[in-house]
Amino acid sequence: MEMKRASRTSGRAVASATRRVPPARTLQSQVVDQLGIAIVGGEFPPETTLSSDAALQERFGVSRTVLREALKALAAKNLITSRARIGTVVLPRREWSLFDPDVLAWHFETGPDIAFLRSLAEIRIGLELESVALAAERRSDAQLEQMFVHVEGMATAANTADFAGSDLAFHRAVAEASGNPFMASITGLVDLVLATAFTISSPVDDGEARDVTVDHHRRVAEAIRARDAEGARAAMRTVIMEGFDRAAGRMSGGSAG
């Protein structure tokens, strides 16, 4: 319970740092959010049928129209499907749109497991190692300067929100310096992945962990400055895995954090 409260507090700080403004809380969005959390959290496991429309209407206190629109939104995220004479069925997890911001958010709202965090680290490795190598080859002096500004921002941050803001800005700067618009477009995913780690464990309150994290980011920037693509790849892999190890250690009850 204590970790979940801490996660929500840190999550609000990260939301502030990423400048993500939640949409207006309409009845439909509330049903989507609550039912999405119930599905991702396991209340309605894959291959099971949701409660009847009447039961869901009563549960959420909404009209049939609102409920049907909410179910359409969840179907668009590949969480559910409607089957004749059966009802609304939860799809297998492999079919879920895991890149969808809401689906990712629901995972860490309900408490991601270590396997899920490892999968997030692996997708970051697949994307960000190529991005940072391109940045080493293509960056401008102005872009490089901004990377070091963000590293310094991490070093001097007074709280989790400021630290997260500088961390996320650093990764955005690297993606932009890659010169590839597709790489730059993945920063939203990276934001959410980093937010997941920060909701579980932030290095801000641990001086040693903070120094390690800042140093690893500085090494990425230094490799980019040297136009060392392979060195940048290695340094970014270290950044990603350090974040994963810290979060996994916290979840396992270790001292990381």
N, C-alpha and C positions, 0 to 999 in steps of 0.2 A: 504493500500500500504506500509506503514511504517513497519508494522509487517511482511509482506512478504519479504521485503528487509532484515530485521533483521534475519528472519528465514533462508534465503539463506546463509547469512554470517556465522551464527552459524552452519548451515549444513555443510559448507566447513570445519569449524574447527573440527566438529565431524568426518567427513570423514578422516581428517588427523589423529585424535586420534585413530580411529579404524583401521588405516593403510589399508583402502580399496582403492585399485588402480583401477580406472575406466578402462574398456576395451578400446581397440583401437576404435576410433570413425569411423567405417566404415559406408558407406551409409546405409547398412542394419540396423546397430545398431541405427543410427539416426532416421530412419523411425519407428523402434520398439519403441524407447523412445518417440518420438513425438506423435505417434498414441496411444500408451499406456496411455500417459498423457491425450490425448483427450477423451479416453474412460472412464478412472477413473474420470476425471474432469467433465464428464457429457455432453460433446459436442455430443457424441454418446451414448445415454442412453441405458440401458438394453432392450432387445427385439426389438431394432431398427436395421435397415439395414445400413451398412456403405455405403459411396459414392461408385460409380462404380470404377472398377480398373482404368479405363482411367482417371477419375477425381482425384483419389488418386495419380496416376503417375504424373499428372500435378501439383498437390499440392506440392508434395515432390521433384519433379524434378528427378525422378529415372526411371529406366527401369522396364518393366513388371517382369523380373526375380528377381530383387532386391525386388520389392513390394511383390511378391508371397512368397519369403523366409521370409520377415518380417511378413507377415500374418501367415505363419506357426509357427513362433516363438510365436506370440500372441495366436494362437490356442493352443500351448503346455502349455500356462499359463492359459488355460480355460477361456480366455476373449471373444473369438469369435469362431464361427463355420460356416462352409459353408453349405448352404442348396440349394438343386437343385431348379432351376427356381425362387429362391428368391434372392440369393446372400450371402454376408458375414454378419452374424447377431451377434450382441453383446449378449452374454449369460447373464442370470440373475446373479446378484451379488453373490448370495449364491453358485454359481458354480465356482467363480473365485478362483485361487490358491493364497489365501491371505498370505500364508507363503513364497511365492516366493519373493526374495529380491527386484526385480524390481517392482512388484505390490505394495509392502509395500512402497517403495521409491516414487512411483507415487502418493500414497495417501498423503504423507506429502508434496510432491512438489506442489500438487494442493490445499493443505490446508485441513487437516483432521478435521472432526467435533468431538464434544465431545463424541458422542456415539461411534465413532470409537476408540478414545483414551481409553474409558472405556472398550471396548472389548479387546484392547491390554493389559490393566492392568489385566483384568480377566484371560487371557491366561497366563500371567506371574505368577499370583497367583497359577494357576493350575500346572505350571511347577516348579517354583522356590521354593515354600514352601516345596515340597518334596525333592528337591535337597539340600536345606540348612539343612533339618533335617538329611539327610544322611551324609552330611558333618560334622555335629556335632558328629555323631557316628564314623565316619571313618577317619577324617582328621589326617594328620601327624603334628608333631611340625613345620616342615619346611613349610608346606602349611599354617598353622595358622600364622606363622610369615609373610608370604607374604601378607596375608589379612590385617594385621595391617600396613604393609608398604604401601599398596594401600590406606588405610584410611588416613594415614599421607600425602600421595601424594595429596589427595583431599583437605586436610586442608591447604596445602601450595601452591596449584596451583596458578599460576599467571594469567591464562587466561582460557577461556572455553575449548580450545583444551586439555590443560594439565589436567584440572579437569575431563573432559569426559574420557580421557585416563585412569586415575586412577580409575574412577568409573567403567568403562567397565572391566578393569583388575581385580577389586575386584570381580565382578560377575563371571568372567571366573574362578578365583581362587576357588570360592565356588563350581562351577560346577565340576571342576576337583577334588576337595576334596571329592565330593560325592562318588567317586570310581565307578560311573556308566557311561560307555562310551556313553550311549544314552543321559544322562543328559549333559555330556560334549559337545556333538554334537549340543545341542540347543543354544550354546552361540552365534552363528551367528544371530539367531532370536532375542535373548536378545539385542545384539548390535544394531540391527535395531530399536527395540522398544525404547531403551534408546535414540537413535539418534533422533527419532521422538519427544520425549519430549524435548530434548535439542534444536532442531530447533525452538521450540515454546517458551520455557522459560528456561533460565539457571540461577541457583542460584549464580553464581560466582560474579556478580556485586552487589548482595544484601547480606551484611554481616550477617544479621540475618538468612536469608534463607539458606545461605551457612553453617552456624554453625549448624542449625537444620539438614540439609542433612548429614553432616559429622557425627554428633552425632548418627543419626539413623543407619548409616552404622557401626559405632563403636559398637553399641549395638548388631548388628548381629554377629560381630567378637567375642565379649565378650561371647555371648551365645554359640557360637561354641567352644570357649576355655573351657567353663564350661561343654561341652558335654551335653548341655541342648537342646534337639531336639525341644521340644515344645516352649521353649523360643526363639529359633532361628526362628521357624516358625512365631511367633508373631512379632518379630523384622523385619523380611523380609517383612511381609505383610505391616507393617508401612512404610518401605522404598518405596515399590511399590505404595501405595496409596498416600504418600506424593508427589511423582513425578507426579502422575495423578492429584491430587488436584491443584498443582502449575500450570501445563499446562492448565487445565480446567479453572482455575481462570483467567489466562492471556487471554484465548480465549473469556471468558465471559466479559472481560473488567474490571476485578478486579485488585487488586493491587499485586497479586501473581506474582513472576517472579524473 
